[in-house]
Amino acid sequence: MTSSAEPTDWLERDQKVVAQSPYAPPLVLEKGRRCEVWDVHGRRFLDFESGQFCMSTGHSHPRIAQVAGEQAAILMQIGNRFTNPARILLAERLADLAPDPLAMSFFCSTGSEANETALRIAKLVTGRFEVLAQARGYHGRTASAYGASSSARRMRRGAGPQPPGIGFISPPYTYRCPFTCGTCDLSCWKHSIEMVDRATSGEPAAVIVEFVLGAGGVIPVPPDWAKAVRQFCDERDALLIADEALTGLGRTGRWFAFEHAGIVPDIVVISKALGGGVPTAAIITTGAVAEAALQRGFIQAASHQGDPFQCAVALANLDVIQEEDLVRNAERMGQRLADGLQRLATRHQIVGEARGLGLIAGLEIIDGVEEAPELAAVVSLACLERGLIVGGLRPGIREGNTLRFAPPLTVTAAEIDEALTITEAALVAVDAGQSGRTAVGATAGIRS
Ligand SMILES: Cc1ncc(COP(=O)(O)O)c(C=O)c1O
């Protein structure tokens, strides 16, 4: 679609008819290609958010566009009473990609819905009702997924009572570890279990984990912490749910982030990157869990679950990831990004830490030693003004003070270098008090 009205009208028109969040959109985007997007004024931006982590294979990949068009012309949606070849092929592919014994898929549309479903399955299969989640985790906006989320402080203000039975464990956040461990020595884990045993039955249905906490500050989980969670689940007969909505399907340089720790969860949730831009999500689990759910009468019944259209596009998307060797590219480009961000951290006082795993990376912005969400917003805006989209423009959404870098897995060395150059220019400008400070919390900087 091309803009039919004066380009400057779009934001005003948006505000008149689209219910707004507290963070008004700063750009009106019109087209994209690989790692780049353009707005209605023809301005080009590097998209280091990959849409919202959904465009792992890049914007407007010709193969995906072609398959979407072809499948739309054949059969799009059939309801959940029937199956179709694309759904079967996609489930077979996921069984091949996931390590044993993960072999059975349930399909749905979004990460929230998939997490909700995973929690429901875990409760049904174990006959228990409690769930443990990481503080700073984010799992979605539906009731249980939201109840298990705590990525931003006071995020449940005004939301009323949450589902009962959800307990929180400390995240292994070494940069701000309350036990000042430096390198994670599992003090946070031991303290968490002490609290769990005092405040809950100690026998949860599931522990739900992000192996890189995304919205809560881009915090990779140390392998020993992941192993401790696996051991806890084994000892307590609880299911380990890996929420890989952000990290799944190659982003961390492995197909799944849990592989870095050498463990296998009981349920894996994948969403965003699965559909190549089309809302598609899957829960991959073991034959034993799927069978137990069936025996106990579990019904997955949504309008869109394994639609031929969703599944055909997801398959084409996985073909692209495999044929273009994008998991390896994520590992190589992730290292280049990490090295560059590390250099920025040593050169700029307002950068507290650079961290990440593969192509999900964060720069924590500080003022002295304090978290500096407003400053992070200024840096993010200064990046945007210079043509780089990074997560962090909206303070409060991802704990506010960590900029998130997550380009498509197709990203090139030149694009990584360009993004680092822009980020450095933004940091220099903000250091010098030259850029964007007046536009904190607003979007005027980019609109003008
Ligand atoms: C780790 C994680 N899980 C779940 C979700 C929710 O996914 P969706 O927005 O598709 O419902 C998100 C969204 O950002 C996420 O980051």
The ligand as an SDF file (V2000), in Angstrom:
LIG
                    3D

 16 16  0  0  0  0  0  0  0  0999 V2000
    9.3150  -13.9160   26.2320 C   0  0  0  0  0  0  0  0  0  0  0  0
    7.9590  -13.5320   25.7140 C   0  0  0  0  0  0  0  0  0  0  0  0
    6.9420  -14.3950   25.8780 N   0  0  0  0  0  0  0  0  0  0  0  0
    5.7110  -14.1170   25.4300 C   0  0  0  0  0  0  0  0  0  0  0  0
    5.4480  -12.9360   24.7740 C   0  0  0  0  0  0  0  0  0  0  0  0
    4.0500  -12.6150   24.3250 C   0  0  0  0  0  0  0  0  0  0  0  0
    3.9410  -12.8290   22.9540 O   0  0  0  0  0  0  0  0  0  0  0  0
    2.7390  -12.1430   22.1320 P   0  0  0  0  0  0  0  0  0  0  0  0
    2.9600  -10.6950   22.1740 O   0  0  0  0  0  0  0  0  0  0  0  0
    2.8940  -12.7580   20.7700 O   0  0  0  0  0  0  0  0  0  0  0  0
    1.4820  -12.5670   22.7760 O   0  0  0  0  0  0  0  0  0  0  0  0
    6.4700  -12.0160   24.5670 C   0  0  0  0  0  0  0  0  0  0  0  0
    6.2150  -10.7550   23.8440 C   0  0  0  0  0  0  0  0  0  0  0  0
    7.0320   -9.9000   23.7010 O   0  0  0  0  0  0  0  0  0  0  0  0
    7.7630  -12.3070   25.0700 C   0  0  0  0  0  0  0  0  0  0  0  0
    8.7690  -11.4340   24.9580 O   0  0  0  0  0  0  0  0  0  0  0  0
  1  2  1  0
  2  3  1  0
  2 15  2  0
  3  4  2  0
  4  5  1  0
  5  6  1  0
  5 12  2  0
  6  7  1  0
  7  8  1  0
  8  9  2  0
  8 10  1  0
  8 11  1  0
 12 13  1  0
 12 15  1  0
 13 14  2  0
 15 16  1  0
M  END
$$$$
